[in-house]
Amino acid sequence: MKIHHPFRTAFVATLGVGLGLVLIGSIQTLSTILLYIGTALFLSLGLDPLVAWLERRKLPRWAAVLITIFAVLAVFAGIVLMVVPIIVNQIAQLVGEIQEFVGSRTLPQFFDDVSAWIAGIFPGLSPEFLDDALANLQDWFVDNWGSITGGVINVGFAVVSGLAGAFIVLILTIYFTASTPSLKRAVYQLVPASKRERFIDLSEQITDSVGYYVIGQLTMGVINGVLSAIFLTIIQAPFPAVLAVIAFFFSLIPLVGTLTGSAIIVLILLLVPGGLGIPTTAIIAAIYYLIYMQIEAYLISPRVMNRAVSVPGAVVVIAALAGGALLGLLGALIAIPVAASILIIYRQVVIPRQNER
């Protein structure tokens, strides 16, 4: 019988725990870089179906990748060149209207005007309750003004950091898109030859599903953004370009994105025109988005997502909540394709093995 020395056993165990702590600390330190890599892989899988489509048109891989990358960059550059000047102009108008509304009012005068506006809309509210609530809100603003200013500065730094991160993700996306086949082959070589064919089949299904999902979400975002721009222009809503961009970006968020973006747009329409009035355009926009969300859920989404793996509604909710809690907005975006991948493995690997027992 072999006897282990207690000191040696404790030393090896301590080294193992220490190595685990170092590994966890390294992952936390590299979390931002890992997030960039994960985002780039996710986007490259979304571009891969376009590259494959071009390859089926007898184009070499390098030419298909170049055309896809240049097409995506050209589209985004065109959108930026067309939309950004309009957005900047309309944001300037929005700030001007806010400054005009605030004018030379002091903070107490501003809250008095807000109190009068609320009392006009809800005449049943007790004046004492309303005055106390606004007084507490005013005290909170005065006490936390330094924190608010610091938060605005931090937001500015976050925007700069986000732009730098977006550039890094763009470079990584180009690299991953160009080298997707070689990366896949390298991963496939790690699987035993007896199981490699099955592993390749499942992997291709998963990557195709993720790719079609990314393309589908972008397509629905473009549809919502374009229709919003047209509709908001027709009803003469203020700042239609800004609101259309809000609709586009929020549509990229699965499950609750369209609803959240629509609510923000209606809220802006309620607050901006006429100095805290309740414009007819906001009511019309609310009705339009209620109708659009039904059309998107029952007509647009099923047709756009028909090539991606269908995920039950309950799984979508759980996956989006879990992904958002773990990785924020990116987690919410990639949670559904990850859930779809797990469902593929469950349906094609786990269930067949259980049925064979």
N, C-alpha and C positions, 0 to 999 in steps of 0.2 A: 504494500500500500504506500503510495507516494504522499509524503507530508509536505505541505506548503509552509514556508516560513511566514509567520504573521507579519513581520515588518515588510517583507517583499510584497505580500498581498496588499497590505494597506498602502504601500508606496505606489503600486500599479493602479489601484483604485483611485488614489488621489490624483495621479497623472491623468487618468481617464476623465474624472470630473473637471479638472482644470482645462483639459483639451476641449471638453464640451462647452465650458463657459467661454473660452477664447473663440470657439466657432460661432456661438450665439452672438457674442460681441462683434465679431467680424461681419456677420450678416446684418446686424443693426447698423454698423458703420457704413456698410456698402448698400444700404437699403435704397438710397436714391439711384445709384448706378444700376442695381438690379431692376428697379422700376423702369428706368430708361430702356434696358435690354428687353424686359417683358413687353413694354409698349411697342417697341420696334418689331419684335417677333409677331405680335398680334397684328400690326399694320401690314407687315410683309405677307402674312398669310392671307390678308384681305386682298392684296394686289396679285397674289399668285394665280387666281382664276383668270384674271385679265391677261397675264403673261402666257398662261397655258392656252388661252383662246387664240392669241397671236401665233403661238408656236404651231397650232393646228392649221394655220394659214401658210405653212411652209417657211416661216421666218426662223432664223437661228435664235438660240436662247439669248445671246447678248443683245441682238437687235430688238427682240421682244421686250427685254428688260428696259433698254434705253427708251423705246417708244412709250412704254407704260409710265416710267418715271417722268419723262419730259411732258407727257400728256397731263399727268397729275399736277406737276409743278406749274404748267401753263394754265390749267383751270384755276388753281388757287391764286396764281399771280393775277389772272384776269379778274377774279372775284375781288381780290384786294384792291386792284387799281380802280375798279368800278365802284366798289362799295365804300372803301375807307374814306375817300373825300366826302361822300355824301354823309357817312356816319359822323365824321368830324364836324361837318357843317351843322348837322342836326343836333349833335351833342352841344355845340356852342349855342344853338338856339334854345335848347332845353335849359342850359345853365343860365342863359339870359332871362328866360321866363321866370326861373326860380329866383334870380336876383331881383327881377322886377317885382315879383310877388313879395319877397322879403323886404326889399327896398331899404329904407333907413330905420326899419323897426329894430328896437332892442329886443332881447330875448323875451322879457315879460310881455311886451306888446305883441310879439309873434304868438305867444301862447294864448293871449287874450283873443286874438283873431281866430285861432284854431278852436278855442272854447265857443266863440259865437257861431262858428260854422257847424260844429257838432250839435250845439243846442238847436240850430235851425233844422237840422236833419232829424234829430231825435228829441222832439219837444218834451217827451215824457220823462227824460232824465232829470234827476234832482240837481239843481244848480250847485248845492253844497258838495254833492258827490263829485260832480264834474270839476269843480274848482280844486278840491282836494287832490284828485287824480292828476290834474295838470300841474298843480304845485309840486307834487312829489316828482313828477317827470322833469320839471324845470330844475329842481334841486339835484336830481340825478345828473342832468346834463352839466350843471355847474361843477359838481363834485368830480365828475369823470371827464372833464374836458381835456385834460392833459393826456389821459389814456386814449381818448378818441383820436387826438392829434397824432400820438405815437402809433396808433393802429393804422391810420392813413399812411404814414411814412412806411410802416412795415408792408402795407399792401403794395406800395410803389416798388420796394425791394423785391417783393414776391413776383411782381409782374416782370421785372428785369430777369430774375432767376428763371421764371417760366419761359421767357423767350430764349434764353440760353439753353435750357433743357429741351425746348422744341427743336432747336437747331441740331443738338446732339441726337435726338430721336430720329430726325430726318436723315442724318448721315448713316446711322445704324440701319434704318429701314432700307435705304438704298443698298447697303452691303448685304443685308439678309435676303433681300429680294433677288439680288444677283446670284447669291450662293445657296439658295434654297435646296436645289437638288443635291449638291455636295454635302450640305449639312444633314439632309435626310439619309444619304448613303452612309455617312459616318455613324449616325445613330443606329441604322439598321444592322451594321456590322457587329454591333455589341450584342445582338440577339443570337442565340444558338440557331444553327442552320435548320434544325428540325422544326423550329417554331417561327422562322423568319418570314415565310410567306404569309402566314396568318397575321403576324404583327404588322407587316407592310400594308396588308389590306385594311386593317383597322386604323392604322395611322393615316392612310390616305383618306379614308372616310372622315376622320376627325378634322384633318387639316382642310379638306374641302368644305366641311360644314362651317368651320370658323371663317373661312374666306367668304363664303356666300353670306354669312351672317353680317360681316363687316360691310360688304357691299350693300346688303339690304338696308342696314341702319343708315348708311350714307344716303342711299336713294330716298328713303322716307324723310330724312332731314332736308334734302334738296326739295322734295315735293312740298313739304310743309312750308319751307322758307319762301319758295317761289309763289305758291298760292297765297301765303300771308301778305307778301309784298303787293301782289295784284289786288287782293281784296281790300287791304288797308288803304291803298291808293284810291280805289274806287269810292270808298266811304269817306275819303278825305280825312283820314286819321292823321294826327301829328306824328312826325318822325317815322314814316313807314319803313325806311331802310333799316333803322336801328331795331325796330320791333321785328322785322323779318329775320334779321340776324339772330335775335334772341330765340325766335321760333325754330330756326335751323339748328342751333347748338343744343337746345334743350331736347329736340327730337332725337338726338343721338343717344340720349339716356334711355335705356329700356324701361318699359312698364309705366313709369310716372313722368317721363320727360315731357311729353306733349301736354299733359295736364298741368304740370308746373309752369312750363313756358307760357301756356295760354292764360293761366291765372296772373302771371306777372304782367303780361301784355294788357289784360283788362284792367289791372290795378293801375298801371301807368296811364291808361286812357281815362281812368276815373280822376286821377290827381292832377294831371298836367294842364288840360285846357281850362280856361276860364277861372283859374285860381281856386282849386279845390272844389270845383263844381261836379255835377254828375251828368256828363255829356251823353247824348243819345248814341254817339259812336261807340261808347263802351258797352252799352246794352246790345247794340247790333253785333259788335265783335264777340261778345259772350255767347250770343245765339249761334253765330257762325262757328266758333270753336267747339261748341257742344255738338253741332251737326258734323263737323269735320272729324272729331274724335270717334264718332260712331262709324263714319265712312272708313277711316283709317283702320279701325279695329276689325271690321267685318269685310272690307273689300280690298284696301290697299295692302295692308300687312300680310294677309294670306297669300296674295299673288306675288308680292316682292320676296317673301321669305319661303316660297314653296320649295326651294332647293336646299334650304337649311333644315337641320333636324328639328322637328317639332318638340317643344318642351311643354309639359302640362302647366297650367296657370299657377297652381300652388308651388311647384318647383321654381317657376320664374320669380315669384315673390320672395321665397326663402333664399334663392341664390343671389338676387339683387341686394337684399338686406345684408346677407353675410358678406358678400363682396364689398359693399360699401363700408361696412364696419371694419373690414381688414385693410383695404387699400384705398378707401375714399371713392372718388368719382371713377377712377380707372378700374377699381374693383367691381363697381356696379356695371361698368361697360363689358368687362370680360367674363363676368359671372355666368351669364346665360350660355355662351359657347362652351365654357368649362362644364356647366351642368349638362349640356347636350353631349359633350364628349363622354362624360360619365354614363349617361344613358345608353350611348352606343355600346360601351363596354359591358354594361349591365345586361342589355338585350342580347348581345351577340356572343358573350363569353360566359357570364355568370349563369344566366338562365339555362343555356344549352348544357353546361356542365352539371347543373343540378338535375336536369331531366335525364341525364345519362346514368345517374346513380340509382 
